[in-house]
Amino acid sequence: MPRKRVQRFSTREELLAHVASLYYERNWNQLRIAKALGLSRSMISRLLSEARKKKIVRISIEWPIRTVRDLEDRLVAEFGLREARVLDVENLPYSELVSWLGKLGAMELVRHLRDGMTVAVTWGITLWELVQALPAHSYPHLRVVQCLGALGGSHPCDTPAIVRRLAEALGAQSYYLHAPLIVESEEIAQRLREERMIREVLDLARRADLLLVGIGTTESEISSLKRSGFLSEEDLAWLRGQGVVGYLCARYLGLDGRPIPTPFDQRTIGLTLEEIRQIPRVFAVAGGTLKARAILAALRSGLIDILVTDKGAASEALRIHTGNRRILRMGG
């Protein structure tokens, strides 16, 4: 029997995409594709290989997300958390780690959402990964509120971008804080806070049912405030000299969890630590051993209710915490 004529395609890439679609999306085997297109089976095999090499076909494997129950239990017991989720990974590059933390954070966050809630949101690369990983929902009466000024520029992890993506994923309403994160003077900051639109959004954020927040660090390698240009290396060094190890909503904490006043406080547009403390549920996502001290500071502050982190960060934070406690007992 004569072989059928090959279907014509305007480009080779269209042929590759068509063959790949039949094989990967419609589950045709190579023999069936070959007969349909009038080609040999070996040619179909070569076309599929070429489609992968040209990245017309991209294969990703979604590994199951594993967590470490004993570390979760220890974090809850030590710091009075409602919940802790600890990602069972170690020694990943930071970019891969935050991607996995985002996926775990998204899985955990949806368990705490209800229509009609108000969710306040900050910024950071881990939160960006979280909102990217969220499946679509429909919460038409849920409000997503920006509670911290914007970085500006084209930062993909800036607060307005996270608010927009989170609201889109949840089918929710969005409210934006039209102000920068840090301004040049206290006078400018005060005038901005008195602007009606900014005041109303901050008031809405203060009444939030849940705050979704990252945890920042003064470690230069992964400091978001340094990367965004708001703080210089000299600023970070000065903060470290004052005992600052981390920050929530650009508000600074020492290793003991106590707030450390800085000249930046009155120039920052966003919720204060005391206002954060009034929010019923604070959901924090952060990881990496370089952030262990910052995470420990946030835990000791009593501001965090739910923590999503990784094995390395949790283990190091608990090691430091236990060591400090042992030293205090010996000193007593």
MIBAVEX-669887 format. One record per residue: residue in three letters; x, y, z of N, C-alpha, C in turn. Coordinates in steps of 0.1 Angstrom, whole numbers, padded with zeros to 4 digits, always signed. Atoms other than C-alpha are relative to their C-alpha. Layout:
<nodes>
ALAXYZXYZXYZ ...
</nodes>
This chain:
<nodes>
MET+0009-0012+0000+0000+0000+0000+0009+0012+0000 PRO-0009-0012+0000+0015+0034-0009-0002+0008+0012 ARG+0000-0008-0012+0024+0056+0020-0007+0014-0003 LYS+0007-0013+0002+0003+0088+0025+0010+0011-0002 ARG-0009-0012+0002+0018+0121+0014+0001+0007+0014 VAL-0003-0007-0012+0034+0141+0042-0008+0013+0001 GLN+0008-0012-0001+0011+0169+0055+0010+0012-0001 ARG-0009-0012+0002+0026+0203+0045+0000+0009+0012 PHE-0001-0010-0010+0038+0227+0072+0009+0011-0004 SER-0007-0011+0005+0050+0262+0067+0014+0001+0005 THR-0014+0000-0005+0081+0258+0089+0003-0014+0006 ARG-0004+0013-0006+0100+0228+0103-0005+0000+0015 GLU+0004-0001-0014+0092+0241+0138-0015-0004+0002 GLU+0014+0004-0001+0055+0237+0131-0002-0015-0001 LEU+0000+0015+0001+0061+0201+0120+0004-0006+0013 LEU-0005+0005-0013+0081+0195+0152-0011+0001+0011 ALA+0010-0002-0010+0053+0210+0173-0012-0009-0002 HIS+0011+0009+0003+0026+0190+0156+0003-0014+0004 VAL-0004+0014-0004+0045+0157+0161+0000-0001+0015 ALA-0001+0000-0015+0052+0166+0197-0014+0000+0007 SER+0013-0001-0005+0016+0175+0203-0008-0014-0001 LEU+0007+0013+0002+0003+0142+0189+0006-0010+0010 TYR-0006+0010-0008+0028+0122+0210-0002+0003+0015 TYR+0000-0003-0015+0028+0141+0244-0014+0004+0005 GLU+0013-0004-0005-0007+0156+0245-0011-0009-0004 ARG+0011+0009+0004-0028+0132+0225+0003-0015+0003 ASN-0005+0014-0004-0008+0101+0236-0001-0010-0012 TRP-0002+0009+0011-0004+0087+0201+0013-0006+0000 ASN-0014+0006+0001+0024+0062+0197+0007+0004-0013 GLN-0007-0004+0011+0051+0067+0172-0004-0006-0013 LEU+0004+0006+0012+0038+0042+0147-0013+0006-0005 ARG+0012-0006+0005+0004+0058+0146+0003+0014-0006 ILE-0004-0013+0006+0020+0093+0140+0006-0002-0013 ALA-0007+0003+0013+0042+0078+0113-0010-0003-0011 LYS+0010+0004+0010+0012+0063+0095-0009+0013-0004 ALA+0008-0012+0003-0008+0096+0098+0007+0010-0009 LEU-0008-0010+0007+0020+0117+0084+0007-0005-0012 GLY-0007+0006+0012+0033+0093+0058+0016+0000+0002 LEU-0014+0000-0003+0067+0091+0075+0004-0013+0007 SER-0004+0012-0006+0088+0063+0089+0000+0002+0015 ARG+0000-0001-0014+0087+0055+0126+0014+0005+0005 SER-0013-0005-0004+0125+0062+0129+0000+0015-0002 MET+0001-0015+0002+0118+0097+0114-0007+0007+0011 ILE+0008-0006-0011+0092+0104+0141+0008+0000+0012 SER-0009+0001-0012+0117+0093+0168+0010+0012-0001 ARG-0009-0011+0002+0142+0118+0153-0006+0014+0002 LEU+0007-0013-0001+0117+0146+0151-0004+0003+0015 LEU+0003-0002-0015+0107+0141+0188+0013+0004+0007 SER-0013-0004-0006+0144+0143+0198+0003+0014-0004 GLU-0003-0014+0004+0148+0174+0177-0009+0010+0007 ALA+0010-0009-0007+0117+0190+0193+0005+0003+0014 ARG-0005-0002-0013+0133+0185+0227+0013+0008+0000 LYS-0012-0008+0001+0167+0198+0217-0003+0015-0003 LYS+0003-0013+0003+0151+0229+0203-0010+0007+0010 LYS+0009-0005-0011+0130+0233+0235-0014+0003-0004 ILE+0015+0000+0004+0097+0230+0216-0007-0008+0010 VAL+0005+0008-0010+0091+0203+0241+0009+0002+0013 ARG-0008-0001-0012+0101+0210+0277-0007-0010+0010 ILE+0005+0010-0009+0097+0182+0302+0005+0004+0015 SER-0003-0003-0013+0095+0190+0339-0006-0011+0009 ILE+0005+0010-0009+0092+0165+0367-0003+0006+0013 GLU+0004-0005-0013+0073+0175+0398+0002-0010+0011 TRP-0002+0009-0011+0088+0157+0427-0009+0003+0011 PRO+0009-0003-0012+0066+0152+0457+0008+0008+0010 ILE-0007-0009-0010+0073+0178+0484+0000-0007+0013 ARG-0001+0006-0012+0086+0162+0515+0003+0010+0011 THR-0003-0009-0012+0087+0178+0550+0006-0008+0011 VAL-0006+0007-0011+0105+0170+0582-0008+0002+0013 ARG+0010-0001-0011+0080+0163+0609+0006+0004+0014 ASP-0006-0002-0013+0103+0163+0639+0005+0014+0002 LEU-0004-0014-0001+0117+0197+0631-0012+0009+0001 GLU+0012-0008+0000+0082+0211+0625-0005+0000+0015 ASP+0005+0001-0014+0072+0198+0660+0008+0008+0009 ARG-0009-0007-0009+0102+0213+0676-0002+0015-0001 LEU+0002-0014+0002+0096+0247+0661-0013+0005+0006 VAL+0013-0003-0006+0060+0247+0672+0001+0000+0015 ALA-0002+0001-0014+0070+0236+0707+0008+0011+0006 GLU-0010-0010-0005+0099+0260+0711-0006+0014+0000 PHE+0004-0013+0002+0082+0291+0698-0015+0003+0000 GLY+0014-0002-0002+0045+0286+0703-0007+0003-0013 LEU+0006-0002+0013+0037+0286+0666-0014-0008-0001 ARG+0012+0008+0004+0003+0275+0652+0004-0012-0008 GLU-0004+0010+0009+0020+0256+0625+0014+0003-0005 ALA-0013-0002+0007+0054+0250+0609+0001-0011-0011 ARG-0003+0009+0011+0063+0234+0576+0015+0001-0003 VAL-0014+0000+0003+0099+0224+0570+0003-0009-0012 LEU-0003+0007+0013+0110+0215+0535+0012-0009+0002 ASP-0010+0010-0001+0131+0183+0534+0010+0001-0011 VAL-0011-0001+0010+0160+0196+0512+0012+0006+0007 GLU-0012-0006-0005+0196+0205+0519+0009+0003-0012 ASN-0011-0003+0010+0225+0221+0499-0005+0003-0014 LEU+0005-0004+0013+0203+0234+0471+0005+0015-0003 PRO-0002-0014+0003+0213+0266+0453-0012+0009+0004 TYR+0010-0008-0006+0194+0295+0467-0012+0002-0009 SER+0010-0002+0010+0174+0301+0435-0010-0013-0001 GLU+0008+0013-0001+0162+0264+0436-0008-0001+0013 LEU+0006+0001-0013+0155+0265+0473-0012+0009+0001 VAL+0011-0009-0002+0132+0296+0471-0012-0005-0009 SER+0011+0006+0009+0113+0279+0442-0008-0011+0007 TRP+0007+0011-0007+0106+0248+0463-0008+0006+0012 LEU+0007-0006-0012+0097+0270+0494-0012+0007-0005 GLY+0012-0006+0005+0073+0289+0472-0011-0010-0003 LYS+0010+0011+0002+0056+0256+0462-0006-0005+0013 LEU+0005+0005-0013+0053+0244+0498-0008+0011+0006 GLY+0008-0011-0006+0042+0279+0509-0014+0001-0006 ALA+0013-0001+0007+0014+0279+0483-0009-0011+0005 MET+0008+0011-0005+0002+0245+0494-0006+0003+0014 GLU+0004-0003-0014+0001+0257+0530-0010+0012+0001 LEU+0008-0012-0001-0014+0291+0524-0015-0002-0004 VAL+0014+0002+0004-0045+0279+0506-0009-0007+0011 ARG+0007+0006-0012-0054+0259+0538-0006+0011+0009 HIS+0004-0010-0009-0058+0292+0556-0008+0011-0006 LEU+0008-0010+0006-0078+0312+0531-0014-0003+0000 ARG+0015+0001+0001-0115+0319+0532-0005+0012-0008 ASP+0005-0011+0007-0136+0341+0510-0005+0010+0011 GLY+0004-0011-0009-0143+0375+0527+0012+0004+0009 MET-0012-0004-0008-0108+0376+0544+0006+0012-0006 THR-0009-0010+0005-0084+0405+0541+0014-0005+0002 VAL-0014+0005+0000-0048+0394+0533+0009+0011-0003 ALA-0010-0010+0003-0020+0419+0537+0012-0007-0005 VAL-0011+0006+0007+0011+0413+0516+0012+0009+0000 THR-0013-0008+0001+0048+0424+0517+0006-0005-0013 TRP-0007+0003+0013+0075+0415+0491+0011-0009+0003 GLY-0011+0009-0001+0104+0393+0484+0000-0011-0010 ILE-0001+0010+0010+0117+0367+0460-0008-0013+0004 THR+0007+0012-0004+0103+0338+0481-0015+0001-0001 LEU+0014-0002+0001+0068+0353+0482-0004+0001-0015 TRP+0003+0000+0014+0070+0359+0444-0001-0015-0005 GLU+0001+0014+0004+0077+0322+0440-0013-0007+0005 LEU+0012+0005-0006+0048+0314+0463-0012+0003-0009 VAL+0012-0004+0008+0022+0334+0443+0001-0006-0014 GLN-0001+0007+0013+0036+0319+0411-0005-0014+0000 ALA+0004+0014-0001+0029+0285+0424-0015-0003+0004 LEU+0014+0002-0004-0007+0291+0435-0009-0004-0011 PRO+0010+0003+0010-0034+0273+0416-0011+0010+0001 ALA+0011-0009+0001-0064+0292+0405-0011-0003+0010 HIS+0011+0002-0009-0092+0298+0430-0010+0012-0003 SER+0010-0011+0002-0123+0320+0432-0005+0005+0014 TYR+0004-0006-0013-0126+0342+0463-0004+0015-0003 PRO+0004-0014+0005-0145+0373+0449-0001+0010+0011 HIS+0001-0009-0011-0149+0388+0483+0013+0001+0009 LEU-0013-0001-0007-0113+0383+0495+0008+0012-0005 ARG-0007-0012+0004-0092+0414+0496+0015-0002+0002 VAL-0015+0001-0001-0054+0414+0489+0005+0014+0001 VAL-0004-0013-0003-0038+0445+0503+0015+0002+0001 GLN-0014-0004-0001-0003+0460+0498+0002+0007+0013 CYS-0001-0007-0013+0009+0469+0533+0014+0006+0002 LEU-0013-0005-0001+0044+0481+0525+0003+0007-0013 GLY-0003-0008+0012+0057+0507+0500+0008-0008-0010 ALA-0006+0008+0011+0071+0496+0467+0015+0003-0002 LEU-0014-0002+0003+0107+0492+0456+0002+0009-0012 GLY-0001-0008+0012+0101+0508+0423+0009-0008-0010 GLY-0008+0007+0011+0119+0499+0390-0007-0012-0005 SER+0006+0012+0006+0113+0465+0375+0002-0012+0008 HIS-0002+0012-0008+0118+0442+0404-0012-0009-0001 PRO+0012+0009+0001+0096+0411+0398-0005-0004+0013 CYS+0005+0004-0013+0094+0405+0435-0005+0012+0008 ASP+0005-0012-0006+0081+0440+0443-0014-0003+0005 THR+0013+0002-0006+0050+0443+0464-0012+0001-0009 PRO+0011-0001+0009+0026+0456+0437-0002-0012-0009 ALA+0001+0012+0009+0035+0427+0414-0005-0012+0008 ILE+0004+0012-0008+0030+0401+0442-0015+0002+0003 VAL+0014-0002-0003-0004+0417+0452-0008-0003-0013 ARG+0008+0002+0013-0015+0417+0415-0001-0015-0003 ARG+0000+0015+0004-0005+0380+0409-0008-0008+0010 LEU+0008+0007-0010-0020+0369+0442-0014+0002-0002 ALA+0015-0003+0002-0053+0386+0435-0005-0007-0012 GLU+0004+0007+0012-0053+0371+0400-0002-0015+0003 ALA+0001+0014-0003-0047+0336+0413-0012-0003+0008 LEU+0011+0003-0010-0073+0339+0440-0014+0005-0005 GLY+0012-0006+0004-0099+0357+0419-0005+0010+0009 ALA+0003-0009-0011-0098+0384+0446+0001+0014-0004 GLN-0001-0015+0002-0099+0422+0449+0014+0004+0004 SER-0013-0005-0004-0066+0441+0451+0000+0015+0004 TYR-0001-0014-0005-0056+0473+0469+0015+0003+0001 TYR-0014-0004+0002-0024+0491+0462+0004+0012+0009 LEU-0006-0011-0008-0002+0514+0484+0009+0008-0009 HIS-0007-0008+0010+0009+0541+0460+0011+0009+0007 ALA-0011-0008-0007+0041+0551+0478+0013-0009+0000 PRO-0012+0007-0001+0078+0541+0479+0002-0006+0014 LEU-0003+0007-0013+0092+0518+0506+0007+0010+0010 ILE-0007-0009-0008+0116+0544+0520+0002+0013-0007 VAL-0001-0013+0006+0116+0581+0514+0011+0008+0006 GLU-0012-0007-0003+0142+0608+0518+0000+0007+0014 SER+0001-0006-0013+0129+0624+0550-0012-0004+0008 GLU+0011+0003-0009+0106+0619+0580-0012+0009-0004 GLU+0010-0009+0004+0086+0649+0568-0008-0005-0012 ILE+0006+0006+0012+0079+0634+0534-0008-0012+0003 ALA+0008+0012-0004+0069+0601+0550-0013+0003+0007 GLN+0012-0004-0007+0045+0618+0573-0011+0006-0009 ARG+0010-0005+0009+0028+0637+0545-0006-0011-0009 LEU+0005+0011+0007+0025+0606+0525-0010-0009+0008 ARG+0009+0008-0009+0009+0587+0554-0013+0007+0002 GLU+0013-0008-0002-0017+0615+0557-0008+0001-0013 GLU+0008+0000+0012-0027+0612+0520-0011-0010+0001 ARG+0012+0008-0002-0062+0598+0519+0001-0014-0006 MET-0001+0013+0006-0055+0569+0495+0010-0009+0007 ILE-0010+0008-0007-0024+0558+0513-0005-0003+0014 ARG+0006+0002-0013-0041+0562+0547-0010-0011+0000 GLU+0011+0010+0001-0071+0541+0537+0006-0014-0002 VAL-0005+0013+0003-0050+0513+0523+0008-0006+0013 LEU-0007+0004-0013-0028+0512+0555-0010-0004+0010 ASP+0010+0004-0009-0059+0512+0576-0006-0014-0003 LEU+0005+0013+0004-0072+0482+0556+0010-0011+0004 ALA-0010+0010-0004-0039+0464+0561+0001-0003+0015 ARG+0000+0002-0014-0040+0470+0598-0011-0009+0005 ARG+0011+0008-0003-0073+0452+0599+0000-0014-0006 ALA-0001+0013+0008-0061+0422+0579-0002-0012+0010 ASP+0002+0012-0007-0070+0387+0590+0013-0008-0001 LEU-0012+0008+0002-0037+0373+0577+0010+0009-0007 LEU-0011-0007+0007-0003+0389+0568+0009-0011-0006 LEU-0009+0009+0007+0018+0371+0542+0014+0008-0001 VAL-0012-0008-0002+0054+0381+0549+0013-0008-0003 GLY-0013+0006+0001+0090+0373+0540+0008+0004+0012 ILE-0009-0004-0011+0119+0375+0565+0013+0004-0006 GLY-0012-0005+0006+0148+0397+0555+0012-0002+0009 THR-0012+0002-0008+0184+0394+0566+0010+0012-0003 THR-0011-0010+0002+0214+0418+0570+0012-0007-0006 GLU-0011+0007+0007+0237+0392+0554+0000+0005-0014 SER-0001-0007+0013+0249+0410+0523-0004-0009-0012 GLU+0001+0008+0012+0248+0380+0499-0015-0002-0004 ILE+0014+0003+0003+0210+0376+0501-0009+0011+0005 SER+0009-0011-0005+0197+0410+0514-0008+0006-0011 SER+0009-0005+0010+0167+0420+0494+0001+0016+0000 LEU-0001-0014+0000+0170+0456+0506+0013+0006-0006 LYS-0012-0004+0007+0206+0458+0494-0002-0003-0015 ARG+0002+0003+0014+0197+0441+0461-0009+0010-0007 SER+0009-0010+0006+0169+0466+0455+0005+0014+0000 GLY-0006-0013+0000+0192+0495+0462-0004+0010+0011 PHE+0004-0008-0011+0175+0508+0493+0010+0001+0011 LEU-0011+0000-0010+0204+0499+0516+0013-0003-0007 SER-0014+0002+0005+0241+0501+0508+0007-0011+0008 GLU-0008+0009-0009+0267+0477+0521+0004+0007+0013 GLU-0004-0008-0012+0277+0505+0545-0013+0000+0009 ASP+0013+0000-0008+0240+0507+0557-0001-0014+0007 LEU+0001+0013-0006+0240+0469+0563+0010-0002+0010 ALA-0010+0002-0010+0273+0470+0581-0004+0008+0013 TRP+0005-0008-0011+0259+0498+0603-0011-0007+0008 LEU+0011+0007-0006+0228+0478+0610+0005-0012+0008 ARG-0006+0011-0007+0248+0447+0619+0008+0005+0013 GLY-0007-0005-0011+0269+0469+0642-0010+0004+0012 GLN+0011-0003-0010+0236+0479+0660-0006-0013+0006 GLY+0006+0012-0005+0228+0442+0665-0011-0005-0008 VAL+0011+0004+0009+0203+0439+0637+0004-0013-0008 VAL-0002+0012+0008+0201+0404+0622-0010-0003-0011 GLY+0010+0003+0010+0169+0405+0603-0011+0011+0001 TYR+0011-0010+0000+0137+0424+0595-0013-0006-0006 LEU+0013+0003+0005+0100+0420+0589-0006+0014-0004 CYS+0006-0012+0006+0083+0446+0567+0009+0012+0002 ALA-0011-0010-0001+0116+0466+0567+0000+0006+0014 ARG-0002-0004-0014+0114+0468+0606+0010-0010+0006 TYR-0012+0008-0003+0145+0456+0623+0000-0007+0013 LEU+0000+0008-0012+0151+0429+0649+0014-0005+0003 GLY-0012+0007-0004+0180+0417+0670-0002-0015+0002 LEU+0001+0014-0001+0188+0381+0676-0009-0005+0011 ASP+0009+0004-0011+0168+0381+0708-0015+0003-0004 GLY+0014-0002+0004+0137+0391+0688-0005+0014+0003 ARG+0005-0013-0004+0135+0426+0702+0002+0010-0012 PRO-0001-0010+0010+0129+0456+0679+0013+0008+0002 ILE-0011-0009-0001+0160+0477+0672-0003+0013-0008 PRO+0003-0013+0007+0152+0514+0664+0011+0004-0009 THR-0010-0005+0010+0170+0528+0633-0005+0013-0006 PRO+0004-0012+0007+0170+0561+0614-0009-0003-0012 PHE+0009+0003+0012+0151+0543+0586-0015-0001+0004 ASP+0013+0004-0004+0120+0536+0607-0010+0011-0004 GLN+0010-0010+0002+0103+0570+0604-0001+0004-0015 ARG+0000-0003+0014+0111+0572+0567-0006-0012-0008 THR+0006+0012+0007+0095+0538+0559-0015+0001+0000 ILE+0014+0000+0002+0060+0536+0545-0005-0015+0001 GLY+0006+0013-0002+0042+0505+0559-0003-0003+0014 LEU+0003+0004-0014+0031+0486+0589+0012+0000+0009 THR-0010+0001-0010+0050+0488+0621+0000-0014+0006 LEU+0000+0013-0006+0060+0458+0642-0012-0001+0010 GLU+0011+0001-0009+0033+0467+0668-0013-0002-0008 GLU+0012+0002+0008+0007+0469+0641-0001-0015-0006 ILE-0001+0014+0004+0019+0435+0628-0005-0009+0011 ARG+0004+0008-0012+0014+0421+0663-0015-0001+0002 GLN+0015+0000-0002-0023+0430+0662-0007-0009-0011 ILE+0006+0008+0011-0029+0409+0630-0002-0015+0005 PRO+0003+0014-0006-0045+0375+0640+0009-0011-0005 ARG-0007+0011+0006-0024+0354+0617+0012+0005-0009 VAL-0011-0004+0008+0011+0361+0604+0007-0012-0006 PHE-0005+0011+0007+0023+0337+0578+0013+0004-0007 ALA-0014-0003+0005+0061+0338+0571+0006-0011-0008 VAL-0007+0010+0009+0081+0321+0543+0014+0005-0001 ALA-0014-0004+0001+0119+0322+0544+0008-0013+0002 GLY-0008+0012-0002+0147+0297+0541+0015+0003-0004 GLY-0014-0001+0003+0184+0291+0536+0008+0002+0013 THR-0008-0001-0012+0211+0288+0563+0005+0014+0003 LEU-0004-0013-0002+0222+0323+0557-0011+0009+0007 LYS+0011-0007-0007+0188+0334+0570-0004-0005+0013 ALA+0004+0007-0013+0188+0312+0601-0001+0010+0011 ARG+0001-0010-0011+0196+0341+0625-0012+0009-0002 ALA+0011-0009+0002+0170+0363+0609-0013-0007+0003 ILE+0012+0008-0003+0144+0335+0611-0002-0001+0015 LEU+0001+0002-0014+0153+0329+0647-0004+0013+0007 ALA+0004-0012-0006+0149+0366+0655-0015+0002-0002 ALA+0015-0001+0002+0114+0366+0639-0007-0009+0009 LEU+0007+0010-0009+0105+0335+0659+0000+0005+0014 ARG-0001-0005-0013+0117+0350+0691-0008+0012+0003 SER+0008-0012-0002+0098+0382+0685-0014-0003+0004 GLY+0014+0004-0003+0065+0363+0689-0009+0006-0010 LEU+0009-0006+0011+0052+0380+0657-0005-0011-0010 ILE+0003+0010+0011+0051+0348+0636-0010-0011+0006 ASP+0009+0011-0004+0022+0323+0638+0002-0013-0008 ILE-0002+0011+0009+0029+0301+0608+0013+0002-0008 LEU-0013-0002+0006+0064+0295+0594+0002-0012-0011 VAL-0004+0009+0010+0074+0278+0561+0015+0002-0003 THR-0014-0001+0002+0111+0271+0559+0006-0013-0005 ASP-0007+0012+0005+0137+0245+0550+0008-0007+0011 LYS-0007+0008-0010+0156+0218+0569+0013+0007+0005 GLY-0012-0006-0004+0189+0237+0568-0002+0012+0009 ALA+0003-0012-0008+0175+0270+0581-0006-0004+0014 ALA+0007+0004-0013+0153+0252+0608+0011-0006+0009 SER-0010+0006-0008+0182+0231+0620+0010+0010+0006 GLU-0010-0010-0005+0206+0260+0623-0007+0010+0010 ALA+0007-0009-0009+0180+0283+0639-0002-0007+0014 LEU+0001+0008-0013+0173+0256+0666+0013-0002+0007 ARG-0013+0002-0006+0210+0250+0671+0004+0012+0007 ILE-0003-0013-0006+0216+0287+0678-0008+0002+0012 HIS+0009-0002-0011+0186+0289+0700+0003-0009+0012 THR-0004+0009-0011+0195+0259+0721+0013+0003+0006 GLY-0013-0004-0006+0231+0270+0724-0001+0012+0008 ASN+0001-0013-0008+0221+0305+0736-0007-0004+0013 ARG+0007+0004-0013+0197+0289+0762+0010-0007+0009 ARG-0009+0007-0008+0225+0266+0774+0010+0009+0007 ILE-0009-0010-0005+0249+0295+0778-0006+0008+0011 LEU+0007-0008-0011+0223+0315+0798-0002-0008+0013 ARG+0002+0009-0011+0217+0285+0821+0014-0001+0008 MET-0014+0001-0006+0255+0282+0827+0004+0013+0007 GLY-0003-0013-0005+0258+0319+0833-0008+0002+0013 GLY+0008-0001-0012+0230+0317+0859+0005-0008+0011 
</nodes>
